[in-house]
């Protein structure tokens, strides 16, 4: 619109963008890395400025900065998110001392103290139960989807939730050493010890930039010194070679491809925190999966309704009547199944929660009990055949609750956290690509083994957060490039320690922030798509570099031979910039 100020406007725009890039290039050079991508960018912009291609200089700097912005948009928040973990542990505890109970700050609890934990409270310290029996929701620490029944002498963890009975707990670890504090430390240590991944273009520039300078110098000096060439002519050709080597197309080849891939992935629900992550995904040779909420749906489902003394419909109807209003995961599974079957639960009265055993109520004028097989056996005889059936369900990793109506053993309901619908196909796609898969879970071994057999995956069970991190480290020592996929707080240390950490959608904020990438829709098959996107991107980058270097090589030779001058070479470089950008835009096509 204003040709008179074109040169000045483009120059100012280019300098505004180039100043921070050039500053980083100088700092990298002083730190021992003189041939970084930032140095390449600075040389390219300066070269374009020398030949008065100010609009190209401004455009290349702008596109480079857009790529950098996309790469860095998700960084820098992990530490604050990890610190928020400490909110899981209550600030106060009920301390029993001298026959009295008083509220004290949780951080002042000494090892050996006895604390009282009421139903619904979070446990304020690691410890051992000395009195009481209750279901404990351990999902924050182990990831296990179903609350675990704990009794005297069983270990409990800080940050877990007491279910339905009062517990007295002897403290075994001070606040600075409890489970949640250890998770925070493990994540921070893993992030600090994890070397930043070097991008391909950084590795390439180490050789390209000095190579161009050396060739230009040789062209300028050797013919006059050894072949009687005219100094002015060959110095001009040397400068031409230097300008031909200005890597405008080369510099933009990687950010353009990465920006297109990040955008394409985001539309499919695949979020990647930068180009280094995108490159690293394609190099994975082993992937460790969490179970609950990653390979499975993360909530129990009714798998079997078995009739013993009543019809199966009655079993589900009476069980649902006892669970109305409960927020327990197993209760929600039963109510969901009843709704699915079109069953309307009758109203119960005089409902009671029997700590660690089950629930009871009066339904249709009869006392009904629904709970553990052991508690049911205290009320009515359980025939051997029925016990064998219950045992077979347990062997399949299912949780079984038994229904007693009056003095009749009515039936049983089996529940399990079932695999995601696409888990088998998703894992097969990875193994077909030569990637080793392993399940790392805090769930009990029997449940994990049953799910693992169903999915055809190697299983490691009953793991604490530090165990998962240790196994990831062991796989890396064996020479694998390791990816870790999880959705919970308990996965955070392993996500941080892996070469690439991937959070499953719907997971905790801590997992999402600690991870390098996220699968927002929670599909296991999307992991294979993410890896495929990485490989497609790297192929595209290599194509772009081939285009850029191929044209440079042609005009390098023709310039030295005197066939073409400087301007055709500059025009070819501009054309190469357009070509590599158009090639990169192909990555915007939908992922399938």
Residue, then its C-alpha position, 0 to 999 in steps of 0.5 A: x500500500x505504501x511502496x515508499x516505506x516498504x523497505x523500512x517497514x519490513x526491516x523494522x518488523x524483521x528486527x522486532x522479531x529478530x532481536x530476541x532470536x539473535x539474543x538467544x543465538x549469542x547466548x547459545x554461542x557463548x555457552x558452547x553451541x554456536x550453530x543453533x537454529x537461532x544462529x541459522x535464523x539470524x544469518x538467514x535474516x541478515x543475508x536477506x537484508x543485505x540483498x534487500x529482500x526485506x519482505x522475505x526476511x520479515x516473513x521468515x522471522x514471523x513464521x519462525x516465531x509462530x512455530x516457536x510460540x506453538x512449541x512453547x505454549x504449554x510449557x512452564x506450569x508443571x511445577x505449580x501443578x505438582x505443588x498442588x498435590x499437597x492439597x490432597x493431604x488435610x492440613x489438620x488431624x485428630x490426635x489421640x493423646x492422654x485419653x483425649x482427642x484434639x485437632x492439631x496441624x498435620x505437619x506436627x504429627x510425630x511417628x508413633x502418634x495415634x490419630x482418629x479418622x472419621x468416615x469421609x475424611x482424608x487420612x492425614x498421614x501414612x500409618x497402620x490401622x490399630x482399631x477399626x475396619x473400613x473401605x479406603x479409596x486409594x485412587x490418588x495413590x494406587x489408581x485402584x478404581x474400587x475402594x479397598x477393605x482395610x482392617x487392623x495392621x493394614x497400611x494406609x496412605x496420606x491423601x486417601x479417603x476413609x469410607x464408612x467407619x471410624x479408624x484409629x491409625x498409628x502414624x509411621x511417617x512424618x509429613x515431609x516423608x509421607x506418600x504424597x510428599x514423596x510423589x512431589x519429590x519424585x516428579x521434581x527430581x525426574x524433571x530436573x534429571x531429564x535432559x532436554x530433547x535436542x531437535x533435529x534441526x539443531x543437530x543438523x545446523x551444527x554441520x550445515x552452518x560451518x559447512x556453508x561458511x567454509x565453502x564460501x571461504x574456499x570459493x573466494x580464496x583458492x582460485x585467486x591463490x592457486x589458479x590466477x583468478x581475479x580477486x574481486x570476481x572470486x570474492x563476489x562469488x564467495x559472497x554469493x555462495x554465502x548468500x545462496x547458503x542463507x537458510x531461509x527455506x531450511x530454517x522454516x522447513x521444520x517449524x512449518x511442519x511442526x506447526x501444521x502437525x501440532x494443529x492437525x493433532x489438536x483437532x483430533x484431540x492429540x495435544x503435544x507440548x512442542x516439536x521436540x515431543x513430536x519428534x520423540x514420539x516416533x522414536x519410542x520402542x516401549x510404552x508403559x500403560x497405567x490400567x485404571x482409566x487408561x486401558x480401562x474405563x476407570x469405573x466398575x461395571x456389572x458383568x454378571x448377575x447370578x441367581x441362587x435362591x431368587x430370579x436374577x431380576x429380583x437380585x438386581x432389583x433388591x440390590x439397587x434398592x439398598x444402593x439408592x443414594x450411595x456414591x460408592x463406585x460399586x453402588x453406582x455400577x449397580x444403579x446404572x445396570x438397573x436403569x439399563x435393564x429398566x428396573x425401578x428399585x423399591x423403597x427401603x427403610x431403616x437402611x444401615x451401613x455395616x462398616x467393612x461388610x455391606x449394607x442392610x435395609x427393610x425392603x418390601x417388609x423383609x430385611x435385605x443384606x448386600x455385601x461381601x461373601x464373608x459377611x453374607x456367610x455369617x448370616x446364611x449358609x453358602x453352599x460349596x457350589x456357590x462359593x466356587x462360582x464366587x471364587x471363579x469370579x474373583x479369579x477373573x479379577x471381579x469384585x463380588x457382592x452377595x444378596x441375602x433376602x430374609x434368610x435366603x441366599x438370593x444371588x450375587x453380583x460381579x463387577x469389574x472395571x472393564x477395558x476400553x472398547x478400543x484397547x485391544x485394537x490400540x495395543x495391537x497397532x502398537x505391537x504390530x509397529x514393533x513397540x513393546x507394551x507393559x501395564x503398570x498398575x497399583x491394582x491387586x495382582x489378580x485383577x491386573x492379571x485378568x485384565x492383562x490376559x484379556x488385552x494381551x499385555x505384559x503386567x506389573x501389579x501392586x505398584x506404588x508411584x515410586x515403583x512405576x518410576x523405577x520400572x520406567x528407569x529400568x526399561x530405559x537402562x535396557x536401551x528402550x526409548x520409553x513412553x508412559x501413559x497414565x491419568x492419575x496422580x500416582x502416574x506423575x513421577x513415571x510420566x516425568x521420568x519417561x522419554x515421552x509422558x502421555x496423559x489420558x483425557x479426563x485424567x488429573x490436572x497433575x498428570x496432564x501438566x506433568x506429561x509431554x502430550x495428552x490424548x484428550x478423548x481417552x482412546x487407546x488407539x489414538x496413541x498409535x495415531x500420535x506416533x504415526x503423526x510423528x513419523x509423518x512429520x519427520x518424513x515431511x521435514x526430511x522432504x523439506x530439507x531435501x527440497x531446500x538443499x537440492x535447489x541450493x546445490x544446483x545454484x551453488x554449482x551454476x554460480x561457481x561456473x558463472x552460468x547464473x548470477x546472484x539474483x536467480x539464486x535468491x529467487x530460487x531460495x524464495x521459491x524453495x521457501x514457498x515450496x517447503x511451506x506448501x509441503x508442510x501444509x499437507x500435514x494439516x489434512x485430517x488424521x485417520 
